[in-house]
Amino acid sequence: MKPRKIPLLALLLLLCAAVYGQEKNAQKRFDQAVKAAEALKDCRVRFRIYTSSGKNHEQHLFSAEEAKYLHHPLFYYQRRDQVESNYKEQGGVGFQEIYRSDTDLVELLLPGAFRALGLIRIFPEDPKGYGMNGGSLKSMAPWDAMEGFAEMAGIGKVEIKDGALNHKKCLLFEITQNQGTYYYSGINHAHLYLDPETLYLLRYEQYYPNTDRPMTWMEYDSFQPNTGLTRDQISFQGFKSPFSLITTPSAKEVDPLLQPILRTRLPDPAPDPQTILAGLSQAVDAVNSYRADLTVRFRYLRLRLYRQDRFAYNRKPYWFTLATTAQKADYILLNHSAGAVLWIDPKDNNIHIIGGGVQRILGEQVFSVDDYKFYSPLGDNPYQTDFAGIQNMIKTDFNNQKAEGWTVDYQGKKMWELKLVRTGETPKRHPGKINLVIDPETNLPAVVELSGYDDPFGRMAMEINNLKINQGLKPGQIKF
């Protein structure tokens, strides 16, 4: 009897059903792992973590750490026992941090001589509270990690395989985020190694698109779940100064300075938005250098910032100089007071700082141009919103935007206002809307406003005055 032939269509349907069944099983097992992590009451762990980033100067950090995580209410502690990095990193061996959910603050104790600064408190939403891989202490517990991977899986697919870690069998989950979605920290792919019995996380790896080397990996060397941990068992180790040399104003002191930028909408017609955009693009392309006075008003969640700066920009070779003349902020900045100067020197392509106030005693400090601490998606660093930066933001973040334009009276002059709104996903900590007040004489912005954050009251507003184009300037020069 001849074997019965299976029609091609039926074969395809069987294959599709098999693939669907595998995907459904992988998702089911992954959901069980997320629930297992969520069910943890506490854990004590030791882990190693490696992360890297940077386009011009690749940065990498390896650390071995011990941690205690209490789930309800959230109370986290971490201490670095080993650190290796190739960039200026103040969080060396002995660096400790604690997060308490009742205050929603991260407290830091820096190692060595920096311990004399005392206890430093930062808001978790502060960009400096995030590492190179976009993580922070508030997101480091295993249940936080699994929740983050669950969000990634929700806009992607999950595959399950038999894996091995340190010569022991484990479950290997591969998560791939869908194309067209936003990749947080540029990551679109992850590998998760889980214990096949408890479904607890053993190791994870995160990858940039089309790469086979993880930009971040973390592996637990010791994992003790549900130990009966209490708040009294979580505290800083060693001497803790009751004083702090670092102080900031309160939000109430800064809020009165954060007045909106005033302009009056006029009935006069404005050019079509695409015409305004084309003129802006041509004008920016024609600028090799410029200098201007900047006033920045910024708020996001609990962050408040007011500052005035003299700003100089050069396209080729690229550099900028930011000389701060006034500043008030309720969160810590690297050049945290008036009198500070921040610049890129094209000779070494590094960031140089001479701090203001008490930080001036540190002298000139040099950082990599790729140091993540100097860049923020929030827009609170004014050198990220230079004319070329605005042009790039429009081309990338607002490439499929809704555009609207009208005429306004700004500082006694008729100008065009252009509003661009994202039509796609707006990532957390990123603006979903940009308003530009354009000077018709130069086709360049006189006002830049970013809004539409995940905080509905969040806003960055920058005024650009005394603009002079293609001036002969030098990097680090502060009198211009």
C-alpha positions in Angstrom: 0.0 0.0 0.0 1.4 3.3 -1.1 1.9 6.0 1.6 -0.8 8.6 1.4 0.3 12.0 0.2 -0.5 15.0 2.3 -1.7 18.0 0.2 0.7 21.0 0.3 -1.9 23.3 1.8 -2.6 20.9 4.6 1.1 20.5 5.2 1.5 24.3 5.5 -1.4 24.5 7.9 0.2 21.7 10.1 3.5 23.6 10.1 1.8 26.9 11.0 -0.1 25.1 13.8 3.1 23.6 15.2 4.8 27.0 15.2 1.8 28.6 16.8 1.8 25.9 19.4 5.5 26.4 20.2 5.0 30.2 20.5 2.0 29.8 22.7 3.9 27.4 25.0 6.9 29.7 25.1 4.7 32.6 26.1 2.9 30.5 28.7 6.2 29.4 30.4 7.5 33.0 30.2 4.4 34.3 31.9 4.9 31.7 34.7 8.5 32.9 35.2 7.3 36.5 35.5 4.7 35.4 38.1 7.4 33.5 40.0 9.6 36.6 40.3 6.6 38.7 41.2 5.7 36.2 44.0 9.1 36.7 45.7 8.9 38.5 49.1 12.6 39.3 49.3 16.0 38.0 48.2 19.7 38.4 49.0 22.0 38.1 46.0 25.5 38.5 44.7 25.9 39.2 41.0 28.3 40.4 38.3 27.2 42.9 35.7 28.9 44.2 32.6 27.7 47.0 30.3 29.1 48.9 27.4 28.2 51.8 25.1 29.6 54.7 23.1 30.2 55.5 19.5 33.4 57.5 19.6 35.0 56.1 22.7 33.6 52.7 23.7 32.9 52.7 27.5 32.6 49.6 29.6 32.0 48.9 33.2 32.3 45.6 35.1 31.3 45.3 38.7 30.7 42.6 41.3 28.0 43.6 43.8 26.1 42.3 46.8 22.4 43.3 47.2 19.4 43.0 49.4 15.9 43.5 47.9 12.7 43.7 50.0 9.6 43.5 47.8 6.7 44.9 50.0 7.3 47.8 50.6 10.2 48.3 48.1 13.5 48.7 50.0 16.7 48.0 48.0 20.4 48.0 48.9 23.5 47.5 46.7 27.2 47.7 47.4 30.0 47.4 44.8 32.8 45.0 45.9 34.8 45.1 42.6 34.8 47.7 39.8 36.6 47.9 36.5 35.9 50.7 34.1 37.7 52.6 31.3 36.0 56.0 32.0 35.8 58.4 34.9 33.6 56.6 37.4 33.1 57.9 40.9 31.1 54.9 42.0 34.1 52.6 42.7 34.7 49.9 45.2 32.6 50.6 48.3 29.9 52.6 46.4 26.6 52.0 48.2 23.1 53.0 47.4 19.6 52.5 49.0 16.2 53.0 47.5 13.1 53.5 49.7 9.6 53.5 48.1 8.1 55.5 50.9 10.2 58.5 50.0 10.8 57.4 46.4 14.4 58.6 46.7 17.8 57.0 46.1 20.5 57.7 48.7 24.2 57.3 47.8 27.4 57.0 49.7 30.4 57.5 47.4 33.7 55.7 48.2 37.1 57.0 49.3 37.5 60.7 49.8 34.1 61.4 48.2 32.6 59.8 51.4 33.2 63.2 53.0 30.4 64.6 50.8 28.1 62.8 53.1 24.7 61.2 52.2 23.6 62.3 48.7 19.9 62.1 47.8 18.7 61.9 44.2 15.3 61.5 42.5 15.0 58.2 40.6 13.8 60.2 37.6 17.1 62.1 37.5 19.0 61.1 34.3 22.2 60.6 36.3 20.4 57.9 38.3 20.4 55.7 35.2 23.4 53.7 34.0 24.7 53.2 30.5 22.1 50.4 29.9 19.2 52.6 31.0 18.9 50.8 34.4 18.8 52.3 37.9 18.7 50.9 41.4 14.9 51.3 41.4 14.8 48.7 38.5 17.5 46.2 39.7 15.5 43.7 41.7 14.7 40.4 39.9 11.0 41.2 39.8 11.8 44.5 38.2 14.0 42.9 35.6 11.3 40.3 34.7 8.7 43.0 34.5 10.9 45.0 32.1 11.4 41.9 29.9 7.7 41.3 30.0 7.1 44.8 28.5 9.6 43.9 25.8 7.9 40.6 25.1 4.6 42.4 24.9 5.8 44.2 21.7 7.7 41.3 20.4 7.9 37.5 20.5 9.3 34.9 22.9 11.1 31.7 22.0 12.1 28.9 24.4 15.0 26.6 24.1 17.0 24.1 26.1 20.0 25.9 27.4 23.0 25.4 29.6 24.7 27.8 32.1 27.9 26.8 33.9 27.5 23.2 32.7 23.9 23.0 34.2 20.7 22.6 32.2 18.5 25.7 32.2 15.6 27.2 30.2 16.7 29.8 27.6 14.2 32.4 26.6 14.9 34.6 23.6 12.9 37.8 23.3 13.0 39.8 20.1 11.2 43.2 20.0 9.2 44.0 16.9 10.6 46.3 14.2 9.2 49.8 14.3 8.9 49.9 18.1 11.1 52.0 20.2 14.3 50.3 21.4 15.1 51.4 25.0 18.9 52.1 25.2 19.0 50.8 21.7 18.3 47.2 22.8 15.9 45.0 20.7 17.0 41.4 21.7 17.5 39.6 25.0 18.5 36.2 26.2 17.2 35.0 29.6 18.6 31.9 31.4 16.2 30.5 34.0 16.3 27.7 36.6 14.0 25.0 35.0 12.4 24.1 38.4 12.0 27.5 40.2 11.9 29.6 37.1 14.1 32.2 38.8 16.4 34.3 36.7 20.0 33.2 36.6 21.5 35.4 33.9 20.3 37.9 31.2 22.0 39.3 28.1 20.9 42.3 26.1 21.8 43.0 22.5 21.8 45.8 20.0 20.2 45.0 16.6 22.2 42.7 14.4 24.9 42.0 16.9 26.0 38.8 18.6 28.0 40.3 21.5 25.8 41.5 24.4 26.1 45.2 25.3 24.9 44.2 28.8 24.9 41.0 30.8 24.2 40.2 34.4 24.7 36.9 36.2 23.8 35.9 39.8 26.6 34.1 41.7 24.3 33.7 44.7 20.5 33.9 44.9 18.7 33.4 48.2 15.0 33.9 47.9 12.4 34.6 50.7 14.9 34.9 53.6 12.6 36.8 55.9 14.5 40.1 55.2 13.3 43.1 57.2 13.8 46.9 56.8 16.0 46.8 60.0 18.4 44.5 58.2 19.1 47.0 55.3 21.5 49.8 56.1 24.7 51.4 54.9 27.9 49.8 55.9 30.7 51.8 57.6 30.9 55.5 58.4 28.2 57.8 57.2 28.7 61.5 57.7 25.7 63.3 59.0 26.7 66.4 57.0 26.7 67.0 53.2 28.6 69.5 51.2 26.1 69.1 48.3 22.9 71.1 48.7 20.3 72.2 46.2 17.4 74.6 46.4 13.9 73.3 47.0 11.3 73.0 44.2 9.4 75.9 45.8 12.5 78.1 45.3 12.9 77.2 41.6 9.2 77.1 40.6 8.7 81.0 40.5 11.5 81.1 37.8 9.7 78.7 35.5 7.3 81.1 33.9 6.0 80.2 30.4 7.5 81.9 27.4 5.0 84.6 26.3 3.9 85.2 22.7 0.6 86.3 21.2 -1.0 84.4 18.4 -1.8 86.7 15.4 -4.4 86.4 12.6 -1.8 86.8 9.9 -1.3 83.6 7.9 1.9 81.6 8.2 3.5 79.6 5.4 2.7 75.9 5.1 4.4 73.8 7.9 6.5 71.9 5.3 7.7 75.2 3.8 8.8 76.4 7.3 10.5 73.0 7.8 12.3 73.2 4.5 13.5 76.8 5.3 14.7 75.7 8.7 16.6 72.8 7.3 18.3 75.0 4.7 19.2 77.6 7.3 20.7 75.0 9.7 22.8 73.5 6.9 24.2 76.9 6.2 25.4 77.4 9.8 28.9 76.3 10.5 29.1 78.2 13.9 27.1 80.5 16.1 27.0 82.0 19.5 23.9 83.0 21.5 22.5 83.6 25.0 20.3 80.9 26.3 17.6 80.8 29.0 16.3 77.4 29.9 13.3 76.6 32.1 12.7 72.9 32.7 10.4 70.7 34.8 9.8 66.9 34.7 8.1 65.1 37.6 10.1 66.4 40.6 13.0 67.9 38.6 13.2 71.7 38.4 15.8 73.7 36.6 16.4 77.4 35.7 19.6 78.4 34.0 21.2 81.1 31.8 24.2 80.4 29.6 26.4 81.8 27.0 26.6 79.2 24.2 29.0 78.8 21.3 28.7 76.0 18.7 31.0 74.9 15.9 30.0 72.2 13.3 33.4 71.3 11.7 35.4 70.4 13.7 32.6 69.8 16.2 32.8 71.5 19.6 30.6 73.6 21.9 31.2 75.8 24.9 28.6 76.4 27.6 29.4 79.1 30.1 26.8 79.3 32.9 25.9 82.7 34.2 22.9 81.8 36.5 21.5 78.5 37.6 19.0 77.1 40.2 18.1 73.4 40.3 16.5 71.2 42.8 18.6 68.2 41.6 22.4 67.7 41.4 24.2 68.8 38.2 27.8 68.1 37.3 28.4 71.9 36.8 25.8 72.8 39.4 26.1 76.5 39.9 26.8 79.8 38.1 30.4 80.3 37.0 30.8 76.9 35.6 32.2 76.2 32.1 31.6 73.0 30.1 33.1 72.5 26.7 34.3 69.9 24.1 37.8 70.3 23.0 38.3 69.0 19.4 41.9 68.2 20.1 41.0 65.3 22.3 37.2 65.1 21.6 36.6 65.0 25.4 34.3 67.0 27.6 36.0 69.4 29.9 34.5 71.0 33.0 35.6 73.8 35.3 32.9 73.8 38.0 31.2 76.7 39.7 31.0 77.4 43.4 32.5 74.7 45.7 33.2 72.5 42.6 35.9 74.9 41.4 38.3 73.4 43.9 38.3 70.2 41.9 40.0 72.1 39.0 39.5 71.1 35.4 37.9 67.7 35.0 38.0 65.7 31.8 35.3 63.1 30.7 34.7 61.0 27.6 32.5 62.6 25.0 30.4 59.5 25.2 29.9 59.6 29.0 26.2 58.9 29.5 26.0 61.3 32.4 26.2 64.3 30.0 23.2 63.3 27.8 19.5 63.1 28.6 16.4 62.4 26.5 14.6 64.9 28.7 16.2 68.0 27.1 17.6 69.5 30.3 21.1 69.7 28.8 20.9 72.8 26.5 23.9 71.8 24.3 21.8 68.8 23.1 19.3 71.2 21.6 21.7 73.2 19.3 20.4 73.9 15.8 21.8 70.7 14.4 20.4 68.7 17.3 16.9 70.2 16.7 17.2 69.4 13.1 18.2 65.8 13.9 15.3 65.4 16.4 12.8 66.5 13.7 14.3 64.0 11.2 14.3 61.1 13.7 11.8 61.4 16.5 9.3 63.5 14.5 9.8 62.1 11.1 6.1 61.1 10.9 4.7 64.1 12.7 1.5 66.1 12.7 2.5 69.6 11.8 0.7 72.9 12.3 1.9 76.5 11.9 0.7 80.0 12.7 2.0 83.6 13.2 2.9 85.0 16.6 4.1 88.2 18.2 7.3 87.4 20.1 9.3 90.1 21.8 7.6 92.7 19.6 8.4 90.9 16.3 6.2 88.8 14.0 7.5 85.2 13.9 6.2 81.8 12.9 5.3 79.1 15.4 5.6 75.5 14.3 4.1 72.7 16.3 5.1 69.1 15.6 3.5 66.1 17.4 4.6 62.5 17.2 2.2 60.2 15.5 3.9 57.0 16.7 5.0 55.8 20.1 6.4 58.3 22.6 9.0 56.6 24.8 9.2 57.2 28.5 11.3 60.3 29.4 11.1 61.6 25.8 9.1 64.5 24.5 6.1 63.9 22.3 5.7 67.4 21.1 8.0 70.2 19.9 7.1 73.9 19.4 9.5 76.2 17.6 9.2 79.9 17.2 11.0 80.7 14.0 12.5 84.1 13.0 11.5 84.7 9.4 14.7 86.7 8.7 17.0 83.8 9.6 14.6 80.8 9.4 16.3 79.7 12.7 14.6 79.1 16.1 14.3 81.8 18.7 12.3 79.5 21.0 12.4 75.8 21.5 9.8 74.0 23.6 9.6 70.3 24.3 6.5 68.8 26.0 4.2 65.8 25.7 6.3 63.7 28.2 4.9 60.8 30.3 4.5 63.7 32.8 1.7 65.8 31.5 3.1 68.9 33.2 6.7 68.2 32.0 8.2 70.9 29.8 11.5 72.3 28.6 11.5 75.8 27.2 14.6 77.5 25.8 14.9 81.1 24.6 17.7 82.0 22.2 18.8 85.6 22.2 21.7 87.7 20.8 22.3 85.2 18.0 25.4 85.7 15.9 26.1 83.3 13.1 29.5 82.1 11.7 31.6 83.9 14.3 35.3 83.3 14.8 35.3 81.5 18.2 37.5 79.1 20.0 36.5 76.1 22.2 36.6 76.8 25.9 36.5 80.6 25.3 34.1 82.1 27.7 34.2 85.8 26.7 32.2 86.2 23.6 
